[in-house]
């Protein structure tokens, strides 16, 4: 009879507890699918007395995840500790170095150390699976590592952070500003007490770096991702965007140009109402992949939470039980090329620009003159005298023609010094322009 696949589970928080419960509840079915029983034989957690929602009586407890990773009585080390360094990194390295398979939901670890960990996995003949690290329950890693292999991918773009998408959706639906909606999201558990990792764009950037490596056959390069969060987006911006036919989303986008150079960027973007990503609301995630033969494929689903994320971890475990293994980033690590990256200044697209101009005759002429001097061409302009402060300023919104990022930054520098501009202009890029 086939021997059981022995799991060492490090981290019994929301996701770790969910993994244990799913393996217990679905054990017979998963054994039938994979051809062998899957058992949790070791656990590493802080509190041994806490009820985890599944039977842990047969598992050996460890205080140190590195010790568990090295233990000969496990076949698969499941890392659900989190963090790009520290015990998570040390334990995963120990497991791979000893030839054990690794399953992780840790996007920061993979984004920062994916190349080195992949090399360790391949050297030891072990799997490194990380489906749950990107977009929770959406099987985007499996889709890119398997289903889309015939396609030369030119772009991958997505809503990769549910907290940001929830905040922007609520701002649109209620008219409330960022700070108020963030406070509500924290009360509901959608945002952490320190939300900077999410709302600042770092979480989405980790996920994008992983997707870019899979899409373009390059080594993971988190350091080259341009990152901008949603903190500066206001209810006024969302309202103006709607008037122009757009919704504002935090998008992660990776594009490879005809010369093979790659741009990776995370920032708020105006997305046309007709685009698939515009309709994705609440905490839902979505990933859009442009392939040479398949066209555009969009996958949507829950990006976080116990059930969806744990189910992705369990699917990775089942692949190992079935003997299915791939190089972590599709190509063997030795064949992954360093990414030739484009600087953000080379980006080109249309822009949404909102500013507050002095409410006096000739003010707008001076503002448009300053933009013209910077070589920024205006497509549309809207003034809202009814929303300004009588006799002092009025809000003005402009949509530009396609412009290079470096050119737009020069224009902003000119406007910031202009006597007729009474506050720092808000700039948001327009997706797909």
LOLOPA-603264 format. One record per residue (C-alpha): residue number from 1; residue in three letters; x, y, z. Coordinates in Angstrom, 1 decimal. Layout:
! residues N
+-----+------+--------+--------+--------+
! seq ! type !     px !     py !     pz !
+-----+------+--------+--------+--------+
! NUM !  ala !      X !      Y !      Z !
...
+-----+------+--------+--------+--------+
//
This chain:
! residues 433
+-----+------+--------+--------+--------+
! seq ! type !     px !     py !     pz !
+-----+------+--------+--------+--------+
!   1 !  unk !    0.0 !    0.0 !    0.0 !
!   2 !  unk !    1.2 !    3.5 !   -0.8 !
!   3 !  unk !    2.7 !    5.3 !    2.2 !
!   4 !  unk !    0.9 !    8.4 !    3.4 !
!   5 !  unk !    2.2 !   11.9 !    2.5 !
!   6 !  unk !    3.3 !   13.4 !    5.8 !
!   7 !  unk !    2.7 !   17.1 !    6.2 !
!   8 !  unk !    4.6 !   19.5 !    8.5 !
!   9 !  unk !    2.3 !   22.5 !    9.1 !
!  10 !  unk !    4.1 !   25.7 !   10.2 !
!  11 !  unk !    1.7 !   28.4 !   11.3 !
!  12 !  unk !   -1.8 !   27.8 !   12.6 !
!  13 !  unk !   -3.4 !   31.2 !   12.1 !
!  14 !  unk !   -6.4 !   31.7 !    9.8 !
!  15 !  unk !   -5.0 !   30.0 !    6.8 !
!  16 !  unk !   -3.1 !   27.2 !    8.7 !
!  17 !  unk !   -6.2 !   26.3 !   10.6 !
!  18 !  unk !   -8.2 !   26.2 !    7.4 !
!  19 !  unk !   -5.7 !   23.9 !    5.8 !
!  20 !  unk !   -5.9 !   21.5 !    8.7 !
!  21 !  unk !   -9.7 !   21.6 !    8.7 !
!  22 !  unk !   -9.9 !   21.0 !    4.9 !
!  23 !  unk !   -7.4 !   18.1 !    5.0 !
!  24 !  unk !   -9.5 !   16.5 !    7.8 !
!  25 !  unk !  -12.9 !   17.1 !    6.2 !
!  26 !  unk !  -11.9 !   16.1 !    2.7 !
!  27 !  unk !   -9.3 !   13.4 !    3.6 !
!  28 !  unk !  -11.0 !   10.4 !    2.0 !
!  29 !  unk !  -11.8 !   12.3 !   -1.2 !
!  30 !  unk !   -8.3 !   13.8 !   -1.5 !
!  31 !  unk !   -6.7 !   10.3 !   -0.9 !
!  32 !  unk !   -8.8 !    8.9 !   -3.7 !
!  33 !  unk !   -7.8 !   11.8 !   -6.0 !
!  34 !  unk !   -4.1 !   11.7 !   -5.2 !
!  35 !  unk !   -3.6 !    7.9 !   -4.7 !
!  36 !  unk !   -2.3 !    8.3 !   -1.2 !
!  37 !  unk !   -3.4 !    9.4 !    2.2 !
!  38 !  unk !   -2.4 !   12.9 !    3.3 !
!  39 !  unk !   -1.7 !   13.3 !    7.0 !
!  40 !  unk !   -0.6 !   16.2 !    9.2 !
!  41 !  unk !    2.2 !   14.6 !   11.1 !
!  42 !  unk !    3.9 !   17.7 !   12.6 !
!  43 !  unk !    2.8 !   21.1 !   13.7 !
!  44 !  unk !    4.6 !   24.3 !   14.7 !
!  45 !  unk !    2.6 !   26.9 !   16.5 !
!  46 !  unk !    2.9 !   29.2 !   19.5 !
!  47 !  unk !    0.0 !   28.0 !   21.6 !
!  48 !  unk !   -0.3 !   24.2 !   22.1 !
!  49 !  unk !   -3.6 !   24.5 !   24.1 !
!  50 !  unk !   -5.6 !   26.5 !   21.6 !
!  51 !  unk !   -8.4 !   24.7 !   19.8 !
!  52 !  unk !   -7.5 !   24.7 !   16.1 !
!  53 !  unk !  -10.8 !   23.3 !   14.7 !
!  54 !  unk !   -9.3 !   19.9 !   13.7 !
!  55 !  unk !   -7.7 !   17.0 !   15.4 !
!  56 !  unk !   -4.0 !   17.6 !   16.2 !
!  57 !  unk !   -3.6 !   14.8 !   18.7 !
!  58 !  unk !   -1.6 !   12.7 !   16.3 !
!  59 !  unk !    0.8 !   15.4 !   15.3 !
!  60 !  unk !    4.2 !   16.1 !   16.8 !
!  61 !  unk !    4.5 !   19.7 !   18.1 !
!  62 !  unk !    7.6 !   21.8 !   17.4 !
!  63 !  unk !    8.5 !   25.2 !   18.9 !
!  64 !  unk !   11.0 !   26.0 !   16.1 !
!  65 !  unk !    9.9 !   25.7 !   12.5 !
!  66 !  unk !   13.5 !   25.2 !   11.3 !
!  67 !  unk !   13.7 !   22.1 !   13.5 !
!  68 !  unk !   10.4 !   20.8 !   12.0 !
!  69 !  unk !   11.6 !   21.6 !    8.5 !
!  70 !  unk !   14.7 !   19.3 !    9.0 !
!  71 !  unk !   12.7 !   16.5 !   10.7 !
!  72 !  unk !   12.9 !   13.2 !    8.8 !
!  73 !  unk !    9.3 !   12.4 !    9.7 !
!  74 !  unk !    7.8 !   14.9 !    7.2 !
!  75 !  unk !    7.7 !   14.9 !    3.4 !
!  76 !  unk !    6.2 !   18.3 !    2.8 !
!  77 !  unk !    6.9 !   21.5 !    4.7 !
!  78 !  unk !    3.9 !   23.9 !    4.6 !
!  79 !  unk !    5.0 !   27.5 !    5.5 !
!  80 !  unk !    2.2 !   29.7 !    6.6 !
!  81 !  unk !    4.2 !   31.9 !    9.0 !
!  82 !  unk !    4.6 !   35.0 !    6.7 !
!  83 !  unk !    7.3 !   37.6 !    6.2 !
!  84 !  unk !   10.0 !   37.8 !    3.7 !
!  85 !  unk !   12.8 !   36.9 !    6.1 !
!  86 !  unk !   13.3 !   35.5 !    9.6 !
!  87 !  unk !   12.0 !   32.1 !   10.6 !
!  88 !  unk !    9.9 !   31.7 !    7.5 !
!  89 !  unk !   12.9 !   32.0 !    5.1 !
!  90 !  unk !   15.2 !   30.0 !    7.3 !
!  91 !  unk !   12.7 !   27.1 !    7.6 !
!  92 !  unk !   11.9 !   27.0 !    3.9 !
!  93 !  unk !   15.6 !   27.0 !    3.1 !
!  94 !  unk !   16.2 !   24.1 !    5.6 !
!  95 !  unk !   13.3 !   22.1 !    4.1 !
!  96 !  unk !   14.5 !   22.5 !    0.5 !
!  97 !  unk !   18.1 !   21.8 !    1.5 !
!  98 !  unk !   17.0 !   18.5 !    3.0 !
!  99 !  unk !   15.1 !   17.6 !   -0.1 !
! 100 !  unk !   11.6 !   18.2 !    1.3 !
! 101 !  unk !    8.8 !   19.7 !   -0.8 !
! 102 !  unk !    7.6 !   23.1 !    0.2 !
! 103 !  unk !    4.2 !   24.7 !   -0.1 !
! 104 !  unk !    3.8 !   28.3 !    0.9 !
! 105 !  unk !    1.3 !   31.2 !    0.8 !
! 106 !  unk !    4.0 !   33.7 !    1.5 !
! 107 !  unk !    4.1 !   36.2 !   -1.4 !
! 108 !  unk !    6.8 !   38.4 !    0.2 !
! 109 !  unk !    9.1 !   35.4 !    0.6 !
! 110 !  unk !    8.7 !   34.3 !   -3.0 !
! 111 !  unk !    8.9 !   37.9 !   -4.4 !
! 112 !  unk !   12.1 !   38.7 !   -2.5 !
! 113 !  unk !   13.9 !   35.3 !   -2.5 !
! 114 !  unk !   12.1 !   33.3 !   -5.3 !
! 115 !  unk !   15.2 !   32.8 !   -7.4 !
! 116 !  unk !   17.4 !   31.4 !   -4.6 !
! 117 !  unk !   14.6 !   29.2 !   -3.3 !
! 118 !  unk !   13.9 !   27.8 !   -6.8 !
! 119 !  unk !   17.6 !   27.0 !   -7.2 !
! 120 !  unk !   17.5 !   25.1 !   -3.8 !
! 121 !  unk !   14.3 !   23.2 !   -4.8 !
! 122 !  unk !   15.7 !   22.1 !   -8.2 !
! 123 !  unk !   19.0 !   21.1 !   -6.6 !
! 124 !  unk !   17.3 !   18.9 !   -4.1 !
! 125 !  unk !   14.6 !   17.6 !   -6.6 !
! 126 !  unk !   11.9 !   19.1 !   -4.5 !
! 127 !  unk !    8.7 !   21.0 !   -5.4 !
! 128 !  unk !    8.2 !   24.7 !   -4.5 !
! 129 !  unk !    4.5 !   25.4 !   -4.8 !
! 130 !  unk !    3.0 !   28.8 !   -4.0 !
! 131 !  unk !   -0.5 !   29.0 !   -5.6 !
! 132 !  unk !   -1.9 !   30.7 !   -2.5 !
! 133 !  unk !    0.7 !   33.5 !   -2.6 !
! 134 !  unk !   -1.1 !   35.3 !   -5.4 !
! 135 !  unk !   -4.8 !   36.1 !   -5.5 !
! 136 !  unk !   -5.9 !   33.6 !   -2.8 !
! 137 !  unk !   -8.4 !   31.2 !   -4.3 !
! 138 !  unk !   -7.9 !   32.1 !   -7.9 !
! 139 !  unk !   -5.7 !   29.4 !   -9.6 !
! 140 !  unk !   -3.6 !   31.9 !  -11.5 !
! 141 !  unk !   -0.3 !   30.2 !  -10.8 !
! 142 !  unk !   -1.5 !   26.9 !  -12.1 !
! 143 !  unk !   -3.1 !   28.6 !  -15.2 !
! 144 !  unk !    0.2 !   30.2 !  -16.1 !
! 145 !  unk !    2.4 !   27.2 !  -15.3 !
! 146 !  unk !    0.2 !   24.8 !  -17.1 !
! 147 !  unk !   -2.9 !   26.0 !  -19.1 !
! 148 !  unk !   -1.3 !   29.0 !  -20.9 !
! 149 !  unk !    2.0 !   27.5 !  -21.8 !
! 150 !  unk !    1.4 !   27.6 !  -25.6 !
! 151 !  unk !    1.0 !   31.4 !  -25.4 !
! 152 !  unk !    3.6 !   34.1 !  -25.6 !
! 153 !  unk !    2.2 !   36.4 !  -22.9 !
! 154 !  unk !    2.5 !   40.1 !  -23.6 !
! 155 !  unk !    0.8 !   41.6 !  -20.5 !
! 156 !  unk !   -0.6 !   40.5 !  -17.1 !
! 157 !  unk !   -2.7 !   43.0 !  -15.1 !
! 158 !  unk !   -4.9 !   42.7 !  -12.1 !
! 159 !  unk !   -6.7 !   43.8 !   -9.0 !
! 160 !  unk !   -4.3 !   42.0 !   -6.6 !
! 161 !  unk !   -5.3 !   43.5 !   -3.2 !
! 162 !  unk !   -8.8 !   43.0 !   -1.8 !
! 163 !  unk !   -8.4 !   45.6 !    0.9 !
! 164 !  unk !   -7.7 !   48.4 !   -1.7 !
! 165 !  unk !  -10.5 !   47.2 !   -4.0 !
! 166 !  unk !  -12.9 !   47.2 !   -1.1 !
! 167 !  unk !  -12.0 !   50.7 !   -0.1 !
! 168 !  unk !  -12.2 !   52.1 !   -3.6 !
! 169 !  unk !  -15.6 !   50.3 !   -4.1 !
! 170 !  unk !  -17.0 !   51.8 !   -0.9 !
! 171 !  unk !  -15.7 !   55.2 !   -1.8 !
! 172 !  unk !  -17.6 !   55.0 !   -5.1 !
! 173 !  unk !  -20.8 !   53.7 !   -3.6 !
! 174 !  unk !  -21.0 !   55.9 !   -0.5 !
! 175 !  unk !  -19.2 !   59.1 !   -1.6 !
! 176 !  unk !  -17.1 !   58.8 !    1.6 !
! 177 !  unk !  -13.4 !   59.7 !    1.6 !
! 178 !  unk !  -10.4 !   57.4 !    2.0 !
! 179 !  unk !   -9.8 !   57.8 !    5.7 !
! 180 !  unk !  -13.4 !   57.2 !    6.7 !
! 181 !  unk !  -13.7 !   54.0 !    4.5 !
! 182 !  unk !  -10.4 !   52.7 !    5.8 !
! 183 !  unk !  -11.6 !   53.1 !    9.4 !
! 184 !  unk !  -14.7 !   51.1 !    8.5 !
! 185 !  unk !  -12.6 !   48.4 !    6.7 !
! 186 !  unk !  -10.5 !   48.0 !    9.8 !
! 187 !  unk !  -13.6 !   47.6 !   12.0 !
! 188 !  unk !  -14.9 !   44.9 !    9.6 !
! 189 !  unk !  -11.5 !   43.1 !    9.5 !
! 190 !  unk !  -10.8 !   43.9 !    5.8 !
! 191 !  unk !   -7.9 !   46.0 !    6.7 !
! 192 !  unk !   -5.1 !   45.5 !    9.3 !
! 193 !  unk !   -4.5 !   47.8 !   12.2 !
! 194 !  unk !   -1.4 !   49.0 !   10.2 !
! 195 !  unk !   -2.8 !   49.0 !    6.7 !
! 196 !  unk !    0.3 !   50.5 !    5.0 !
! 197 !  unk !    1.4 !   47.2 !    3.4 !
! 198 !  unk !   -1.9 !   47.0 !    1.6 !
! 199 !  unk !   -3.0 !   50.6 !    0.9 !
! 200 !  unk !    0.6 !   51.5 !    0.0 !
! 201 !  unk !    0.7 !   49.0 !   -2.8 !
! 202 !  unk !    3.5 !   46.7 !   -1.5 !
! 203 !  unk !    1.3 !   43.6 !   -1.2 !
! 204 !  unk !    0.1 !   43.9 !   -4.8 !
! 205 !  unk !    3.7 !   44.6 !   -5.9 !
! 206 !  unk !    4.9 !   41.3 !   -4.3 !
! 207 !  unk !    2.2 !   39.4 !   -6.3 !
! 208 !  unk !    3.0 !   41.3 !   -9.5 !
! 209 !  unk !    6.7 !   40.4 !   -9.4 !
! 210 !  unk !    5.8 !   36.7 !   -9.2 !
! 211 !  unk !    3.3 !   37.0 !  -12.1 !
! 212 !  unk !    5.8 !   38.8 !  -14.2 !
! 213 !  unk !    8.4 !   36.1 !  -13.8 !
! 214 !  unk !    5.9 !   33.4 !  -14.8 !
! 215 !  unk !    4.7 !   35.5 !  -17.7 !
! 216 !  unk !    8.0 !   36.5 !  -19.3 !
! 217 !  unk !   10.5 !   33.8 !  -18.2 !
! 218 !  unk !   12.6 !   36.1 !  -16.2 !
! 219 !  unk !   14.0 !   36.0 !  -12.6 !
! 220 !  unk !   11.7 !   37.4 !  -10.0 !
! 221 !  unk !   12.6 !   41.1 !   -9.7 !
! 222 !  unk !   10.6 !   42.8 !   -7.0 !
! 223 !  unk !   13.1 !   45.7 !   -6.8 !
! 224 !  unk !   12.1 !   46.9 !  -10.3 !
! 225 !  unk !    8.4 !   47.2 !   -9.5 !
! 226 !  unk !    7.2 !   50.8 !   -9.4 !
! 227 !  unk !    4.8 !   51.1 !   -6.4 !
! 228 !  unk !    2.2 !   53.8 !   -5.6 !
! 229 !  unk !   -0.7 !   53.3 !   -3.2 !
! 230 !  unk !   -4.2 !   54.7 !   -3.0 !
! 231 !  unk !   -3.8 !   57.1 !   -0.1 !
! 232 !  unk !   -4.1 !   60.2 !   -2.2 !
! 233 !  unk !   -7.3 !   59.1 !   -4.1 !
! 234 !  unk !  -10.3 !   61.2 !   -2.9 !
! 235 !  unk !  -14.0 !   60.9 !   -3.3 !
! 236 !  unk !  -13.8 !   63.8 !   -5.7 !
! 237 !  unk !  -11.4 !   61.9 !   -8.0 !
! 238 !  unk !  -13.8 !   58.9 !   -8.0 !
! 239 !  unk !  -16.7 !   61.1 !   -8.9 !
! 240 !  unk !  -14.8 !   62.9 !  -11.7 !
! 241 !  unk !  -13.6 !   59.6 !  -13.1 !
! 242 !  unk !  -17.1 !   58.4 !  -13.3 !
! 243 !  unk !  -18.1 !   61.5 !  -15.3 !
! 244 !  unk !  -15.4 !   60.6 !  -17.8 !
! 245 !  unk !  -16.6 !   56.9 !  -18.0 !
! 246 !  unk !  -14.0 !   55.3 !  -15.7 !
! 247 !  unk !  -13.6 !   53.6 !  -12.3 !
! 248 !  unk !  -10.5 !   53.9 !  -10.2 !
! 249 !  unk !   -8.8 !   50.7 !   -9.3 !
! 250 !  unk !   -5.4 !   49.8 !   -7.8 !
! 251 !  unk !   -3.8 !   47.8 !  -10.6 !
! 252 !  unk !   -0.7 !   45.8 !  -10.9 !
! 253 !  unk !    0.5 !   45.6 !  -14.5 !
! 254 !  unk !    3.5 !   43.9 !  -16.1 !
! 255 !  unk !    4.1 !   44.5 !  -19.8 !
! 256 !  unk !    6.8 !   43.2 !  -22.1 !
! 257 !  unk !    7.5 !   45.3 !  -25.2 !
! 258 !  unk !    8.6 !   44.1 !  -28.6 !
! 259 !  unk !   12.3 !   44.4 !  -27.6 !
! 260 !  unk !   11.8 !   42.2 !  -24.6 !
! 261 !  unk !   12.0 !   44.9 !  -22.0 !
! 262 !  unk !    9.6 !   44.7 !  -19.1 !
! 263 !  unk !    7.8 !   47.3 !  -17.1 !
! 264 !  unk !    6.3 !   46.4 !  -13.7 !
! 265 !  unk !    4.1 !   48.9 !  -12.0 !
! 266 !  unk !    1.5 !   49.1 !   -9.2 !
! 267 !  unk !   -0.6 !   52.3 !   -9.0 !
! 268 !  unk !   -4.2 !   53.6 !   -9.0 !
! 269 !  unk !   -5.6 !   53.7 !  -12.5 !
! 270 !  unk !   -8.7 !   54.9 !  -14.3 !
! 271 !  unk !  -10.2 !   51.8 !  -15.9 !
! 272 !  unk !  -13.0 !   52.2 !  -18.6 !
! 273 !  unk !  -16.4 !   51.1 !  -17.4 !
! 274 !  unk !  -16.5 !   48.6 !  -20.4 !
! 275 !  unk !  -13.2 !   46.9 !  -19.3 !
! 276 !  unk !  -13.6 !   43.5 !  -17.4 !
! 277 !  unk !  -11.5 !   44.7 !  -14.4 !
! 278 !  unk !  -13.8 !   47.7 !  -13.9 !
! 279 !  unk !  -16.7 !   45.6 !  -12.8 !
! 280 !  unk !  -14.7 !   43.7 !  -10.1 !
! 281 !  unk !  -15.9 !   45.1 !   -6.8 !
! 282 !  unk !  -15.5 !   44.6 !   -3.0 !
! 283 !  unk !  -12.7 !   42.3 !   -1.8 !
! 284 !  unk !  -12.7 !   40.3 !   -5.0 !
! 285 !  unk !   -9.4 !   39.9 !   -6.9 !
! 286 !  unk !   -9.0 !   39.5 !  -10.7 !
! 287 !  unk !   -6.2 !   38.8 !  -13.0 !
! 288 !  unk !   -6.2 !   39.5 !  -16.8 !
! 289 !  unk !   -3.6 !   37.7 !  -19.0 !
! 290 !  unk !   -3.0 !   38.6 !  -22.7 !
! 291 !  unk !   -1.8 !   35.6 !  -24.6 !
! 292 !  unk !   -0.8 !   35.2 !  -28.3 !
! 293 !  unk !   -3.3 !   32.5 !  -29.1 !
! 294 !  unk !   -5.9 !   32.6 !  -26.4 !
! 295 !  unk !   -6.4 !   36.3 !  -26.4 !
! 296 !  unk !   -7.3 !   37.9 !  -23.1 !
! 297 !  unk !   -8.2 !   35.5 !  -20.2 !
! 298 !  unk !   -9.7 !   37.0 !  -17.0 !
! 299 !  unk !   -9.9 !   35.1 !  -13.8 !
! 300 !  unk !  -11.8 !   36.5 !  -10.8 !
! 301 !  unk !  -12.5 !   35.2 !   -7.3 !
! 302 !  unk !  -11.8 !   35.7 !   -3.6 !
! 303 !  unk !   -8.2 !   37.0 !   -3.0 !
! 304 !  unk !   -8.0 !   36.2 !    0.7 !
! 305 !  unk !   -9.8 !   34.5 !    3.6 !
! 306 !  unk !   -9.5 !   31.2 !    5.3 !
! 307 !  unk !  -11.4 !   29.0 !    2.9 !
! 308 !  unk !  -10.2 !   30.3 !   -0.5 !
! 309 !  unk !   -6.5 !   30.6 !    0.5 !
! 310 !  unk !   -6.4 !   27.3 !    2.4 !
! 311 !  unk !   -8.0 !   25.5 !   -0.6 !
! 312 !  unk !   -5.1 !   26.8 !   -2.8 !
! 313 !  unk !   -2.6 !   25.4 !   -0.3 !
! 314 !  unk !   -4.4 !   22.1 !   -0.2 !
! 315 !  unk !   -4.4 !   21.9 !   -4.0 !
! 316 !  unk !   -0.6 !   22.4 !   -4.0 !
! 317 !  unk !   -0.3 !   19.6 !   -1.5 !
! 318 !  unk !   -2.4 !   17.3 !   -3.6 !
! 319 !  unk !   -0.2 !   18.0 !   -6.7 !
! 320 !  unk !    2.8 !   16.8 !   -4.7 !
! 321 !  unk !    0.9 !   13.7 !   -3.5 !
! 322 !  unk !    0.1 !   12.9 !   -7.1 !
! 323 !  unk !    3.8 !   13.3 !   -8.1 !
! 324 !  unk !    3.1 !   16.4 !  -10.2 !
! 325 !  unk !    6.1 !   18.8 !  -10.1 !
! 326 !  unk !    7.2 !   21.7 !  -12.2 !
! 327 !  unk !   10.2 !   24.1 !  -12.0 !
! 328 !  unk !    8.9 !   26.8 !   -9.7 !
! 329 !  unk !    8.9 !   29.5 !  -12.4 !
! 330 !  unk !    8.2 !   27.3 !  -15.4 !
! 331 !  unk !   11.7 !   27.3 !  -16.8 !
! 332 !  unk !   14.6 !   25.8 !  -14.8 !
! 333 !  unk !   16.2 !   28.4 !  -12.6 !
! 334 !  unk !   19.4 !   28.3 !  -14.7 !
! 335 !  unk !   17.5 !   29.3 !  -17.8 !
! 336 !  unk !   15.6 !   32.3 !  -16.3 !
! 337 !  unk !   17.1 !   35.5 !  -17.6 !
! 338 !  unk !   17.5 !   38.7 !  -15.6 !
! 339 !  unk !   14.8 !   41.0 !  -16.6 !
! 340 !  unk !   15.6 !   44.0 !  -18.8 !
! 341 !  unk !   13.5 !   46.6 !  -17.1 !
! 342 !  unk !   12.0 !   49.9 !  -18.2 !
! 343 !  unk !   12.2 !   52.9 !  -15.9 !
! 344 !  unk !    8.9 !   54.4 !  -14.9 !
! 345 !  unk !   10.0 !   57.6 !  -16.7 !
! 346 !  unk !    9.7 !   55.6 !  -20.0 !
! 347 !  unk !    6.0 !   54.8 !  -19.4 !
! 348 !  unk !    3.6 !   56.4 !  -21.9 !
! 349 !  unk !   -0.1 !   56.8 !  -21.5 !
! 350 !  unk !   -2.9 !   59.3 !  -20.9 !
! 351 !  unk !   -3.4 !   60.9 !  -17.5 !
! 352 !  unk !   -6.1 !   62.3 !  -15.3 !
! 353 !  unk !   -5.0 !   65.5 !  -13.7 !
! 354 !  unk !   -7.0 !   67.3 !  -11.0 !
! 355 !  unk !   -5.9 !   70.6 !   -9.6 !
! 356 !  unk !   -7.3 !   73.6 !   -7.8 !
! 357 !  unk !   -6.8 !   76.8 !   -9.8 !
! 358 !  unk !   -7.1 !   80.4 !   -8.6 !
! 359 !  unk !  -10.6 !   81.7 !   -9.4 !
! 360 !  unk !   -9.7 !   84.7 !  -11.5 !
! 361 !  unk !   -9.9 !   85.7 !  -15.1 !
! 362 !  unk !   -7.1 !   84.2 !  -17.2 !
! 363 !  unk !   -6.1 !   81.6 !  -14.6 !
! 364 !  unk !   -7.0 !   78.6 !  -16.8 !
! 365 !  unk !   -5.1 !   80.1 !  -19.7 !
! 366 !  unk !   -2.0 !   80.3 !  -17.6 !
! 367 !  unk !   -2.4 !   76.7 !  -16.4 !
! 368 !  unk !   -2.9 !   75.3 !  -19.9 !
! 369 !  unk !    0.1 !   77.4 !  -21.1 !
! 370 !  unk !    2.3 !   75.8 !  -18.4 !
! 371 !  unk !    1.2 !   72.3 !  -19.6 !
! 372 !  unk !    1.9 !   73.3 !  -23.2 !
! 373 !  unk !    5.4 !   74.4 !  -22.2 !
! 374 !  unk !    6.0 !   71.0 !  -20.8 !
! 375 !  unk !    4.7 !   69.4 !  -24.0 !
! 376 !  unk !    1.5 !   67.9 !  -22.4 !
! 377 !  unk !   -1.5 !   68.0 !  -24.8 !
! 378 !  unk !   -5.0 !   68.2 !  -23.3 !
! 379 !  unk !   -7.8 !   66.1 !  -24.6 !
! 380 !  unk !  -10.6 !   67.1 !  -22.3 !
! 381 !  unk !  -11.0 !   69.7 !  -19.5 !
! 382 !  unk !  -13.8 !   70.2 !  -16.9 !
! 383 !  unk !  -14.2 !   73.1 !  -14.6 !
! 384 !  unk !  -16.5 !   73.0 !  -11.5 !
! 385 !  unk !  -17.1 !   76.5 !  -10.3 !
! 386 !  unk !  -20.0 !   75.3 !   -8.1 !
! 387 !  unk !  -17.6 !   73.0 !   -6.2 !
! 388 !  unk !  -14.9 !   75.6 !   -5.5 !
! 389 !  unk !  -14.5 !   78.3 !   -2.9 !
! 390 !  unk !  -16.0 !   81.6 !   -4.2 !
! 391 !  unk !  -13.4 !   84.2 !   -5.1 !
! 392 !  unk !  -10.5 !   81.9 !   -4.2 !
! 393 !  unk !  -10.2 !   78.6 !   -6.1 !
! 394 !  unk !  -12.1 !   76.2 !   -8.3 !
! 395 !  unk !  -11.4 !   72.5 !   -9.1 !
! 396 !  unk !  -10.3 !   71.7 !  -12.6 !
! 397 !  unk !   -9.9 !   68.2 !  -14.1 !
! 398 !  unk !   -8.0 !   67.5 !  -17.3 !
! 399 !  unk !   -7.5 !   64.3 !  -19.4 !
! 400 !  unk !   -4.3 !   64.4 !  -21.4 !
! 401 !  unk !   -3.4 !   62.8 !  -24.7 !
! 402 !  unk !   -0.8 !   60.1 !  -24.5 !
! 403 !  unk !    2.3 !   61.5 !  -22.7 !
! 404 !  unk !    5.5 !   60.1 !  -21.4 !
! 405 !  unk !    5.8 !   59.8 !  -17.6 !
! 406 !  unk !    8.9 !   61.9 !  -17.6 !
! 407 !  unk !    7.1 !   64.6 !  -19.5 !
! 408 !  unk !    4.2 !   64.5 !  -17.1 !
! 409 !  unk !    6.5 !   64.8 !  -14.1 !
! 410 !  unk !    8.1 !   68.0 !  -15.7 !
! 411 !  unk !    4.6 !   69.4 !  -16.1 !
! 412 !  unk !    3.8 !   68.7 !  -12.4 !
! 413 !  unk !    7.0 !   70.5 !  -11.4 !
! 414 !  unk !    6.0 !   73.5 !  -13.4 !
! 415 !  unk !    2.5 !   73.5 !  -12.0 !
! 416 !  unk !    3.7 !   73.2 !   -8.4 !
! 417 !  unk !    5.6 !   76.5 !   -8.8 !
! 418 !  unk !    2.7 !   78.2 !  -10.6 !
! 419 !  unk !    1.0 !   81.1 !   -8.8 !
! 420 !  unk !   -2.5 !   80.1 !  -10.1 !
! 421 !  unk !   -2.3 !   76.5 !   -8.7 !
! 422 !  unk !   -3.3 !   76.5 !   -5.1 !
! 423 !  unk !   -2.6 !   72.9 !   -4.1 !
! 424 !  unk !   -0.6 !   69.9 !   -5.1 !
! 425 !  unk !   -2.1 !   68.4 !   -8.3 !
! 426 !  unk !   -3.4 !   64.9 !   -8.2 !
! 427 !  unk !   -2.3 !   62.6 !  -11.1 !
! 428 !  unk !   -3.8 !   59.2 !  -11.9 !
! 429 !  unk !   -2.8 !   57.2 !  -15.0 !
! 430 !  unk !   -5.4 !   55.9 !  -17.4 !
! 431 !  unk !   -5.2 !   52.1 !  -18.1 !
! 432 !  unk !   -5.1 !   50.9 !  -21.6 !
! 433 !  unk !   -4.4 !   54.3 !  -23.2 !
+-----+------+--------+--------+--------+
//
